[in-house]
Amino acid sequence: MPSDKNTMDHLSIILVRPQGPINIGAVSRVMMNFGCTRLRLVSPCKAYKSLESKKMALSAFHILEQAQIFDTLEQALFDVHSAYGTTRRFGKYRKGFFTPATAGARIQAQRQEHHSALVMGPEDTGLETKDLDLCRYFITIPTHDRYPSMNLSHALAVLLYEASLKSGAAKNFHDPGVKDPARGEALESMFAHMKKTLLDIDYLDPQNPDHLLRTYRRIFSNAGLSSRDIRIIRGLLSRIDWTESQRRLNQAT
């Protein structure tokens, strides 16, 4: 198996009896978006490499040109260790459905020793029972019950996105975190400053100033302030202090 964590060469996408060349082209494009190149088609429509498909695939058309063609799903799974059948059909003999996130994590965790496959059915009916019987696991995307069916390429994008998050492809991306988070001492000093300032400008009730101040505590505590944020807020408070002192001085004169 390949060692490059940024690719998904350990994963095959199998389309069973796909009916539309546009959808097949779109699937090829989504595959290239996520570094997945192994496409297998089971009894595809005759026009699967038509101009329509090529226009939809764009630069990913080579994935379709290199696709392996099979007569049956059983043949397409000849070297696959773990086949994940995508379905919205829930039945007596189908238990333990994976979410896309769980399946993606499992596929990536087994990448060194497993050749996995995502198996997707025809656009109108999805995988039949005989197809699902050949799959080791089942995946379902939690769509809304009023319109659960998804376009092939859209569904595949969800599945590959989740697998991509567990691969090296996501290493350069991360949710922004707070740099140099403020310490408790700095926060308490800011709140003390805030209390004094808001009392001075008659914003807080002097009989119960902490009642409203608690709301500000919650807001700023949940914000995950950095040390720089604290300095900026205290700079604003200091400016308010100065403005209030000038106002009082003018009133006195």
Salt bridges, closest charged atoms under 4 A:
ASP79 OD2 - ARG38 NH2 3.98
ASP79 OD1 - ARG40 NH1 2.82
ASP79 OD2 - HIS115 ND1 3.55
GLU128 OE2 - ARG17 NH2 3.83
GLU128 OE1 - LYS130 NZ 3.86
ASP131 OD2 - ARG17 NH2 2.70
ASP145 OD1 - ARG88 NH2 3.16
GLU188 OE1 - ARG217 NH2 2.65
ASP200 OD2 - LYS196 NZ 2.97
ASP210 OD1 - LYS195 NZ 3.38
ASP241 OD2 - HIS193 NE2 2.76
GLU244 OE2 - ARG247 NH2 2.45
GLU244 OE2 - ARG248 NE 2.85
